[in-house]
Amino acid sequence: MKVVKRDGTIVDFNEEKIKTAIEKANTEVITEEKATQEEIQDIINYISGSFTNKITVEEIQDIIEDRLMGYGKCQLAKRYIKYRYNREL
């Protein structure tokens, strides 16, 4: 699967980037709000299993936010949104 970056370049999907971003957000919330390694892997599996051609960085980030909220990790989703916003800047 290919990922279309914000600048239009196309790169290979790298699940480590997703894992790193969620883990960084995890450091800013209380234990009950942290995503488990299983939840993080589930998000990665969902993305890699749902798209076979191309996906944009923004679409990936939307999916991550939705999945985190689906796990009831609202504070973590907020932190991830802040991380996403700062990266966009």
N, C-alpha and C positions, 0 to 999 in steps of 0.2 A: 504494500500500500504506500502511496505517496502522500505527502503533506505539502499543501501550498502555504508558504510562509507569508507574513504581512507584506513583505517587499516583492512578492510574486514569485520568488524562487521556489523550486520544487525539490524536496528532499525526501529521503526514505523515512518512514515512520520509525520513531525511536521511543520505545516504551519507558526508557530510563528518564526521559524528560518529564513525563507525566508523574512517575513515581517521585522524582526529586521535588517537583512543584508541590505535590500534596504533602509530602513529608516536611517541607519547609513551613507550610501552613499549619501542619500538625504541632509544630513547636510552639505555636502561639495560642493554643487552646488548652482547656483543662482535659484531664484524662478521658472523661466520659464523652467528650466531643471529638476525640482523635479517631481518625480512620484506621482500622486495623490493616495489617498487611493483606489479609484476605479480601477486604473491601477494595483496597487499592488495586489488587490483582484483578478483581472482578470488573472494575472500571476499565482497566487496560484490555481485558479480554472482550468486554462489550464493544469497545471501540474497534479493536482489530478484527473482531468477528462480524461487525455490522457493515464495514466498508471495505471494499476490495480494490477500488480504483484510486480515487483522490478524495481528500478531505482538507478543509482549511483549518488553520490553527484556531480560529474563532469558533468553528463548529466543535472541535475537540474540547475547547474550554467550556462551551455551553453544556456539552454532555457531562463533563466532570462536575460542574455546578449542580445540574439536575440530579445526577446520581448521588452526590453527597447529601443533598436535601432529602432524597428518597430514603437514605439511611438514617435520617433524623439528625444529621450533623450540620445543623443550621449555622452555628457559630463558625465551624470549620469552613463551610461554604462562603460565609462572609469574608473570612480571612483569605480564602482562595481568590475571591473577587477582588480584594484589595491588591493581592499579589499580581493578578492579571492586569489590573488597571495600571499599576506601577510599571509592569513590563511593557505595556502598550506605549506609555510615555517615553 
